């Protein structure tokens, strides 16, 4: 890979150039297209392994690279987190049952740029309590994104998410966060989904990062299973997550991972 572009702020955050937005758009578009394509396969009776096999084939069809295959020994092109799994669920032989909700997370590399996104799916009929969780999680993401503009802070993003989630008597996971990206998978800053308005580094044009709130119906605590990847809610309550990759513009932000088919929120419809 070529030398990383842009300058670094005092907080260690890379500031990319206007021309770099095109690379992020291309990477985000491929990641979003793959998540659009997998939607019809999410049905009761299939397995998360079958879904990952399809995603792996889609990565190859697009002629791009999976960022997760080989990352710290991980072997799959997606993370698939079902019901009370918060994140980093490993695809396998688990059969999906009617009413299961799942987050599918995909990251691809396109010409050296990383596109990272995840969204919620449902197998079969969606239970009302799960539907409400999904609605609140999606809205919290969009409220966080609405806080992204030069002069605001990362604390403003976290506050927008946390305050909305807690108004709806749900909880924000503290153990995982969003992250900087661009020509690398994970970079400063840590993008917390909770916090105090006005705190944290100031947003500047040219920052690229993910916002990916994880919201639990119950308490926020999580634990990681013996596989060293799968994170679950300690109280076994349902969890949901949405993730976009964004870039700070002169007047606000650009979402790089919008669904070309308009399926990002209610993927199953």
N, C-alpha and C positions, 0 to 999 in steps of 0.2 A: 504494500500500500504506500502511496505517496505520503510525504510529510504532512502532518495535520495542519489544517488551514486555520486562520483567524488568530486573534489575540486572547490572552487570558486575563480575567479580572483579578482583583485582590482576593476574591473568595474562591479562586481556582476554577471559575466557570469560563468555558471557551465562548468567544463571540465570533460567530461565523459571518461571512460576507453575503451581500445580496445575491450574488450568483450561486451560492451554495443552496439556496432554497429550492432550486430546480432538482438537485440531487435528492433532497428529502421528499419532494413531491413524488418523484418516480418510485422511490423505495416504499413510501407509504401507500401509494396506489396499488402496487403489487400485493402487499400484505393484506390490504382491504379486499382486493378482488379474491384472494384465496379464502378469506373468511366468508365472503358472499357465496362462493362456489360450494363450500362444505355444508351450508345450511340445509339443503334438502335431504342430506344423509342422516341428520340428527333425528332418529325415530326410535321408539321402544324396540328392544330386541337387538339392536346393533351394539357394537363394542367401541370403547374409546380407542382401541388399537386400530380398528377399521377406519375410524375417522382420521387418525394420524397417518395411516398408510395413504389415504387419499390426499392429505395435505402434503406429504412427502412427494407424491407424484405431481402435484400442482406446482410445487417449488421447481421441480425438474422441468416441467412443461414450460414454465415462464423463463427458464434459462438463468435462474438466479441462485443464490446460495442461502441455505438455512443457517441462521446465526446460532441456533441452539444445538444442532447436531455436533457433538464434540466439545461443547462448552462445559468446562469443568467435569468432563466425562459423561455428560448427558447424551442420550442416544436417539432422541426423537425430534421431529420438526415442529412439535407443538407441546404446550402444557394444557391438559384438559382436567378441569377441577369440577367435580360433581357434588352438588348439594352442600354438605358441611365442609368440603375441602375449600380452603380460602384461596390458595394459589399453588402453582408448581406441581399440580397433579400429573402423575406419570401415566401415559396411555398404556392400555393393556387389555386384558380379557374381560374386564368388567362389563356386564350387560346393562344397558340403559333400560330403566323401567318407566312406565307411564307416569308422567308428572315430575320426572327428574329434571333439575335445572343444571346447566353446566356452563362454565366459562371456557372458551377456547382462546389461547394466546399464541400468536405467531409473530416471529421476527425474521425478516429476510434482509439480505445484503444485496444491493443493486449498485454496481459500479463503485463499491466502497462505501456506500451510504446505507444506514440502518433504518428500516421501517418496522416499528414495533406497535402492535395493537391487539386488543382483546375485546370480546363482547360476550353477551349472554345468549344462550339457546335453551329451548325446552324440548324434551322428548314427549310427544303426546299432549295431553290436556294440561294446562298450566293452573296449578292451585292458586287460589286468591292470595294467600299469605305470601307465596313466592312471587306472584305478580307485583304485589305492592313493594316488596324488597327490591325487585328489579327496577321498578319505576323510580324509587327513591335513589337508588345507586346511580342510575343514568342521569337523573336530574342533578345530583350532587356533582358529577363530573362536569356537566355543562355549566353549572354555577362556578366551579373552579376555573374552567376555561374563560368564562366571562370576566374573571378578575385579572386575566393576563394582559398587561399593557405596560409600556415603559413608564417607570416611575412608581408603579405598585411594587409590592414585595412578595416573596414566596410565602410569607405568613398570611398575606391576604388570600392567597389561593387556599391554603389549609383552613383558614377561618371560614371561608365561604362554604367549603365542603362540610366541615364538622358541624357548623351551626345548623345547616339544613338537615343533616342526618339526625342530629340529636333532637331537633324539633319534632321529628317523626318517630321518636322513641326507638331508634336503632343506634348502633354503635359503629365507629370508625376503627378499623384495625390500625394499631400503632406499630406493629412489628415489621411491616413492609412499606415501601414507599416508591414513588416515581423517581426518575433519574435523568441526568443529562445523557444525550446521545447525539449522533451525527455521523462522524467517521469512526466512532467507537460504539460499542454496545452499551456500556455503563460508564458514566463519567459524573463528576460533580455538576450540579448540586444534588443532594438528596431532596426530593420533592415530597414533603410531608403533607398528609391529607387531613391534618389538624393543626391548630396553632392560633397565634394571636395576631390580629390585624396590625399591619405596620411593622412586623418583626421580620428578621431574616434578610438575605441579600436583596438588593433592588434589581428589578427586572430591567434588562436592556435589550434594545433591538439586536437581533442576531443570536439570541440564546435559543437552543433547541433542547427540548426535554419531553418526558412523558408525564402525564397525569393519569393515575390509575387507581382511584379509590376502591378499597375493599370494604364492604359494609356487611355487618352481621345483624341478624334479627335479634340475637341475644347479646351477650357480653363481648367485649373486643378481644379478649385474650385468645392466643393461638398456641399451638405446639407443633413441632416438626416431628414426623414419624421416623421410624428406624431407617428408612431408605435415604434419609438426609436431604430429601427434596420436598415431599408432600407436607404442606402446612394445613392444619385443620382447626376448626373452632374447638376450644377446650370444653364448651358446654354442649357441643354437637348441634348448635343452632345453624340454620341455613346461612350461607354467605353468598354474596354476589360481587362482581367486579366489572367495570368498564375501563378501557384504556385507549387514549389517543396520544399520538406524537404531535407536538405543536412547535411552532417557531414564533418568537416575538417579532412583530413588525413595528413600523413606525407609529402606528395608530392602535394596535391591539395585538391580535395573534392570528396565525394561519394554522388550520388543522390539516396535517399531512395525510391522515389515515381515514378520511371520510369514505363511506361506502359508495362506490360507483353506482350501485343499484338502490341506494337509499334504504338499506336494510339494517343499519348499524344498531338502532334501538330495538325494534321488534323484529328480530331476524327471522322468527318462525312464521311470520305472516306473509 
